[in-house]
Amino acid sequence: MIIPIRCYACGKPVAHLWEEYNERIAKGEEKSKVMEELGLKRFCCRALFLGHVDLIDTIAQFKKG
């Protein structure tokens, strides 16, 4: 859905990095390099970004009933 505000495991704030991460990946930069430059050094934070599936647009199509 939406990227969590904090990492589930360590509690580091990560939501503010999501847009920049997506923009840089879309430009063709290497994922590991982008995460390193954004300060995502822990495995748990990296896994959160790599495993995230953005479903908000898909869910928004359905009407609450």
Buried (B, 14 or more C-beta within 10 A) or exposed (E): EEBEEEBEEEEBEBEEBBEEBBEBBEEEEEEEEBBEEBEBEBEBBBBBBEEBEEEEEEEEEEEEE
